[in-house]
Amino acid sequence: MDETIILCRPDGHLPSGKHTHRFKVRLPPFAPASFDGQFGRVQYWAKVVIERPFGKDNIEAVKAFNVKGILDLNADPDAKKAAENAGETTPGLFCFKSGRISASLSVDRRSTAPGLSVPFTAIIKNESGARVKSARIILSQQVIYKADKQTRRHSTPLKGVSRNKEIGAGTESWVGEITDIPPVVPSHLGAGCKFIDVRYILTLIVVPKGPGKELEVPLEIVIGTVPVRRPSSVGPQLTVRGAIARASAGHLDVNDLREAVFRADKPKN
């Protein structure tokens, strides 16, 4: 995006005095959100240049402004879909390892928006001789920077919840939620940027008791600016034809049929 607007009289000269010029620039719909990260940034600014004659230096003034990216989750067919990931680890050290600990993390909807929550279900299965000390869910912002065939990553924890309960042998279910998503930039900066990619990761971390490596199960979710609209609270109404068909199949009683007929016979206003 690089646009120039000429703000002066048709003859190109401004007389002495104070002049006010109002202008506006239409931002393209694909403009990524403003972002200031560890290894890069997306910035927007307006620069005013006064060109002076006779070889005098130009006068310049720069003013930065922020752009809020747009990511309408209703336009993403995958936003309403569920998502799940799983992993496993073997606690212990070297030849003293025995059994395994596996876990899965799932969400009914893989998208959310600032101010909303992310309900989740975690299932931990302990088939080892060790106990599970605790588990936690962390929501983090992962930023991928790309430039000159090099890639750098930076992760920032945003919110989290913990479950400080030991788990012995068997399977344990944990149903909870990350509440009140903070006001962050949308996933992929809204419209996407080829140099900076912002993602949000929900990670289940299972901590075995004693020596051994923690089990991490990451699951990417999408944070947008426009949340998924809830379906209408008014359910589909039963038509007379549908009522008769269901009654013939034995799935509808007489009262339902009468209700459908009553709606059909009711005069319209």
C-alpha positions in Angstrom: 0.0 0.0 0.0 1.6 3.3 -1.2 -0.7 6.1 -2.2 0.1 9.8 -2.9 -2.4 12.6 -2.7 -1.7 16.1 -4.0 -2.9 18.8 -1.5 -2.5 22.2 -3.0 -4.0 24.7 -5.4 -4.2 23.9 -9.2 -1.2 26.1 -9.8 0.9 24.2 -7.3 1.7 27.1 -5.0 0.5 28.0 -1.5 0.6 31.6 -0.4 1.8 32.5 3.1 -0.5 31.8 6.0 -2.2 28.8 7.6 -3.8 26.2 5.4 -6.0 23.2 6.4 -6.4 20.4 3.9 -8.7 17.5 4.7 -8.1 14.2 3.0 -8.9 10.5 3.4 -7.5 7.3 2.1 -9.5 4.2 1.5 -7.8 1.2 3.0 -7.8 -2.0 0.9 -9.9 -4.8 2.4 -6.8 -7.1 2.5 -4.7 -4.8 4.7 -3.2 -6.8 7.6 -3.6 -5.6 11.1 -1.0 -3.3 12.7 1.5 -5.4 14.7 4.6 -4.8 16.8 6.5 -8.0 17.5 9.8 -9.3 18.8 11.5 -9.5 15.3 9.3 -7.5 13.0 6.3 -5.2 12.8 3.5 -4.1 10.5 3.1 -0.3 10.6 1.0 2.3 8.8 1.8 6.0 8.7 0.8 9.1 6.8 3.6 11.5 5.7 3.0 15.1 4.6 5.7 16.7 2.4 5.9 20.4 1.7 8.1 20.9 -1.4 10.0 24.2 -1.3 11.5 25.9 -4.4 15.0 27.2 -5.0 16.7 24.1 -3.6 15.5 24.5 -0.1 14.9 21.4 2.0 11.5 20.0 2.0 9.4 20.0 5.2 8.1 16.6 6.3 5.8 15.4 9.1 4.9 11.8 9.8 1.9 10.5 11.8 1.5 6.8 12.6 -1.9 5.2 12.8 -3.2 1.7 13.7 -5.2 -0.6 11.4 -7.4 -3.2 13.0 -7.5 -6.3 10.8 -10.8 -7.9 9.9 -11.4 -11.6 10.2 -15.1 -12.6 10.0 -15.3 -16.1 11.3 -18.7 -16.5 9.6 -16.9 -16.4 6.2 -14.7 -19.3 7.3 -16.4 -22.7 6.6 -14.0 -24.4 9.1 -14.7 -21.9 11.9 -17.6 -23.9 13.3 -15.9 -27.3 13.1 -14.5 -29.2 16.0 -10.7 -29.9 16.3 -8.7 -32.4 18.2 -5.1 -33.5 18.7 -3.4 -36.2 20.7 0.1 -37.2 21.9 1.9 -39.5 24.3 5.1 -39.8 26.3 7.0 -42.5 28.3 7.9 -41.3 31.8 11.2 -42.3 33.5 14.8 -42.2 32.4 16.6 -44.5 30.0 16.1 -48.2 30.8 13.8 -47.4 33.8 10.9 -46.3 31.5 7.7 -48.3 31.9 4.4 -47.8 30.2 3.2 -44.6 28.7 1.0 -41.5 29.3 -1.2 -40.4 26.5 -3.5 -37.4 26.3 -5.9 -35.7 23.9 -7.2 -32.2 23.6 -10.4 -31.2 21.8 -12.7 -28.2 21.2 -16.2 -28.3 19.9 -15.5 -25.1 17.8 -12.0 -24.2 16.6 -12.7 -20.5 16.6 -13.3 -17.7 19.1 -13.0 -13.9 19.4 -11.8 -11.4 22.1 -14.0 -11.3 25.1 -15.4 -14.8 24.5 -14.2 -18.2 25.9 -12.8 -21.4 24.6 -14.4 -24.5 26.1 -12.2 -27.6 25.9 -12.1 -31.3 26.8 -8.8 -33.0 27.9 -8.5 -36.7 28.3 -5.5 -38.1 30.1 -4.7 -41.8 30.1 -2.1 -43.1 32.4 -0.7 -46.5 31.5 2.6 -46.1 33.3 4.0 -46.9 36.7 4.3 -43.2 37.5 1.6 -40.8 38.6 0.7 -37.6 36.9 1.5 -34.7 39.1 -0.6 -32.0 37.3 -2.0 -30.7 34.0 -2.5 -27.3 32.6 -3.9 -25.6 29.5 -2.1 -22.6 28.0 -3.3 -20.3 25.3 -0.3 -18.7 23.5 0.3 -16.4 20.6 2.9 -17.9 18.2 4.5 -15.5 15.6 6.4 -16.7 12.6 8.8 -14.3 11.0 10.0 -14.9 7.4 12.7 -13.0 5.6 15.7 -13.8 3.3 15.0 -17.6 3.5 15.2 -17.5 7.2 12.5 -18.2 9.7 12.2 -17.2 13.4 9.5 -18.0 15.9 8.4 -16.3 19.1 5.8 -17.5 21.5 4.0 -15.5 24.2 1.6 -17.1 26.8 -1.7 -15.2 27.0 -3.9 -17.1 29.5 -4.1 -20.5 31.2 -5.8 -22.8 33.6 -4.3 -25.5 35.8 -5.5 -28.7 37.3 -3.4 -29.6 40.3 -4.7 -33.1 40.9 -2.6 -36.2 40.8 -3.7 -39.0 38.5 -2.8 -42.6 39.0 -3.4 -45.5 36.7 -6.5 -45.1 34.5 -8.2 -42.4 32.5 -9.1 -38.9 33.7 -11.3 -36.4 31.9 -11.0 -32.6 32.3 -13.7 -30.3 31.0 -13.1 -26.6 31.3 -12.6 -23.4 29.4 -10.3 -20.5 28.8 -12.4 -17.4 29.7 -12.3 -13.9 28.4 -10.0 -14.0 25.4 -7.8 -10.9 25.5 -7.9 -8.2 22.8 -5.3 -9.5 20.5 -4.8 -9.1 16.7 -6.7 -11.7 14.6 -5.1 -14.9 13.4 -2.9 -14.3 10.4 -3.3 -10.6 11.0 -6.7 -10.8 9.5 -5.9 -10.7 5.8 -2.6 -12.4 6.0 1.0 -11.2 5.6 3.7 -13.0 3.8 6.4 -11.9 6.2 4.7 -12.2 9.6 2.2 -14.9 10.5 0.3 -14.8 13.8 -1.3 -18.0 15.2 -2.9 -19.0 18.4 -2.1 -22.3 20.0 -4.0 -24.1 22.8 -1.6 -26.5 24.5 -2.3 -29.3 27.0 0.7 -29.9 29.2 0.8 -33.0 31.3 3.4 -33.2 34.1 4.5 -36.7 35.3 5.6 -37.1 38.8 9.3 -37.7 39.1 11.8 -37.8 36.3 10.6 -37.6 32.8 9.6 -35.3 30.0 6.4 -33.3 30.1 3.8 -34.2 27.5 2.6 -31.3 25.3 -0.4 -31.6 23.0 -0.8 -28.4 20.9 -4.0 -27.5 19.1 -4.3 -24.4 16.8 -7.4 -22.3 17.1 -8.5 -19.2 15.2 -9.2 -15.9 16.8 -11.2 -13.5 14.7 -12.8 -10.1 15.0 -16.4 -11.1 14.2 -17.5 -14.1 16.1 -19.6 -16.9 14.7 -23.3 -16.0 14.8 -25.5 -18.1 16.9 -28.2 -20.0 15.0 -31.7 -18.5 15.3 -33.5 -19.5 18.6 -36.6 -20.2 16.6 -36.5 -23.8 15.4 -37.9 -25.1 12.1 -41.7 -25.2 12.2 -43.5 -28.4 11.3 -45.6 -28.2 8.1 -48.8 -30.2 7.5 -47.1 -32.3 4.9 -44.2 -33.0 7.2 -46.5 -33.8 10.1 -48.5 -36.3 8.0 -45.3 -38.0 6.8 -43.9 -38.3 10.3 -47.3 -39.6 11.6 -47.4 -42.2 8.9 -43.9 -43.3 9.9 -44.9 -43.5 13.5 -42.7 -40.6 14.7 -45.5 -38.1 15.5 -48.5 -38.3 17.7 -51.9 -36.8 17.1 -51.3 -33.7 19.1 -48.4 -32.7 16.9 -50.5 -33.2 13.9 -53.3 -31.0 15.3 -50.8 -28.3 16.0 -49.5 -28.3 12.4 -53.0 -28.2 11.0 -53.9 -25.3 13.4 -51.0 -23.3 12.1 -52.0 -24.0 8.5 -55.6 -23.0 9.1 -54.8 -19.9 11.1 -55.6 -16.7 9.1 -52.6 -14.5 8.2 -52.6 -10.9 9.3 
